[in-house]
Structure formats: structure tokens, C-alpha cells
């Protein structure tokens, strides 16, 4: 491997000849394909550059309607909100709220996002404490709960002893 890298970087004549022969056979496509949403984004930019932000937002909406990928759809919604903000800031903020639902990495609206409620894991915690007390009442043994899932009223808990602490005097 080192020899090949040295031949390439050192531009050895044998290497140059072989690489030229290999590259001579490569044929590229005569035309390239530009995705429709990319074309729509450029058209929206052109409209905004001529002072038509509402038309820019409408053009992006046409592209958004054709997108199936939620992350890409959210990103285009963020772009639309930027154009829409110039004519209707309230609608732009509402659109950002929808965009976050599609793609969590887009800008958040100024008012923020309502946090999702996390369900308490009280059943899991109680079961883990019970299992721990059955295995060892010693408070210096700590367990790492690896997995837990509820099956009706019973819970299956997998655990391993991760650290045994001893007290020294």
C-alpha cells in the first residue's frame, strides 16, 4: 500500500502511464440531472431577489408538496418560512413550528416548542430496586439496569453487577 501511495504522490513515470490509460476509458454522462426541488429553490431565490417574497414562498410550497422525505420537507419549510417572514411574520413562525415536526434540526420558532412529556418509569424503578434487594442487601453494590420491559403486571429486568465498592478504614 505504501508503495502505491509513494508512486502516486511521487509521480513515478510508470504510475502516470497506468493512471492515464485507466482514466482515458472513463466516459461521463452528457447531461446531468438536477432535482426538481433544487430548481424550485433557485426559482424561489430569483423571485425573492426581484422583491417577490410571497411568490417565493408559493414556489417553495409547490416543491414541498412533492417531497416524501420528512427531513428534506422540514428543511424546505424552513426556507419557505424565511421568505414568508418578510410579508407575514406570524405565519412564518407557525410554519417553523410545523417544520420542526418534520425535521428537528431546523430553526425553532421564536416562541419555542412545547416540550414533550416524558412518562415516569416508576414501575421499572420499583422492580429494579426489588431485584437489587433480593440479590444483595449490601448498599455498596451498584447495579446497572441494561434493559427493562413490562409484560402486563410483571416486569423483566436484566442487570449486571457493574461495580463492587468496599469500604476501607
N, C-alpha and C positions, 0 to 999 in steps of 0.2 A: 504494500500500500504506500509506504513511504517513497519507494522508487517512482511510482506513478505520479505522486504529488510533486516530487522533485523534477521529473521530466516535464510536467505541465508548467510549473512555475519557472523552471529554468529555460523553457522554450527550446528544448532539445530538437534538432532537425528531424529526427525520426518521429518524435511526438507530433510535431507540427504537420508533417506529411500525413500521418494516420488520421489526425483530427480533421484536417481539411477534406480528406476523402470521405470521412463519415458525415461531415456536415454538408457536403455537396449534394447528398441524396435527399436531404430534408426538403419537403415542399409544404409551404404554408397555405392556408385557405385563402382564396381570392377575396373573400368578403368576411367581415366579422359580424357577430350578432350582438346587438345592443338590446338589453332587456327593456320591455315596454315601460316599466316603472322608472327606469333611468331617463328615458326620453321624456316622460311626464314631468320628472323633477327638473329637467333642463327647461322645458317649456314653462313650468311654473316660475322658475327663476327669471326667465326672459320677460314674463308678464309682470312680475314684481319690479323688475328693473325699469319698466316703462310706466310705473305708477299704478298698476292694477292688482293690488294685493287680494282683493275679493276673487278676481278671476284666477289668480294663482292658487288660492285655497280650493276653488272649484275644480281646477285641473288636477290637483293632487288627490282630491276626493274620488275622481274617476279612476285613478290608479289604485287607490286604497280598496275600492270596491272589487278589484280584480285580484287582490293578493290573498293567498291562502296561509302564508307563513305569519303567525301572530307576532313574532319579534319584528319582522320587517314591516308589518302593518302598523305596529305601535310606533316604530321609528318614523314612518311616513306621516302618521297622525301628529307626531311632534313637529315635523316640518310644516305641516298644514297649520298647526296652532301658531307657529312663528309668523306666518303670513296673515293669518286671521287676527292676530293681536293688533295689527296696525289699524283695523277697522272695527273690531268688536272684541275688546279685551276679556269681557265676561265669557263669551262663547269660547274664546281661546283657552281660558282656564278650565272650562268644562271639558273641552276636547283633551286637554292634558290629563285630566282625571281618567278619561276613557283610555288614553294611550298607555298609561301606567298599568292598566289591567291587561293589556296586550304584551307589553314589554316593560319589565320592571326597571330597566336601565335608562329609560328616557327621563327628561327633566320632570320634576314633580311640580304640581300646581302650587301657587303661592300660598293657598290656604292649607296645603298639606293633604295627606291621605289619612283616612280613618284607619287606625291600626286594627289588624285582625285579632280577634280574641283567641287566646291560647287556652285550650282546655286543661284543667288541672289533672295531674297524674297521681291523684291521691290513692287510687286503688293500687297502682303499681308501687308507689312508695310504701304503703302498708304491707303489701306482700313481700317486698324486698326486706323490710325490717323484720317481718316474721321469720323468713327464711334465714336471715342472718342470726337471729337469736336462737334458732333451732340448731344451726351449725356450730356456733360458738358464742357464748355469752361474754367472752373477753372483749372489752371495749377497744383494745389496741389492735384488733384485726379489722382491716378495712376491706370491703368488697367492691368490686367494680361490676355493676349490672351491665351485662352485654346485650341482652335482649329481653323483651317482655311483651307478651301479647295476651289479651283477655279472651277467654273462651267461656262465654256465659258468665257464671259467677266465679269460676275458678280462673286462676292466672298461672301461666307457665313462666317461670323466671330462670334464666341461665345466668350463672355467675362464676367468677373465678376469684381466688384469693390473690389480690394484687400486691399487697404489702403486709408484712407482719412486723409490727413495731414492738420493740422491747424497751422496757424502762431500765435505765441504768442508775445506780446510786452513786 
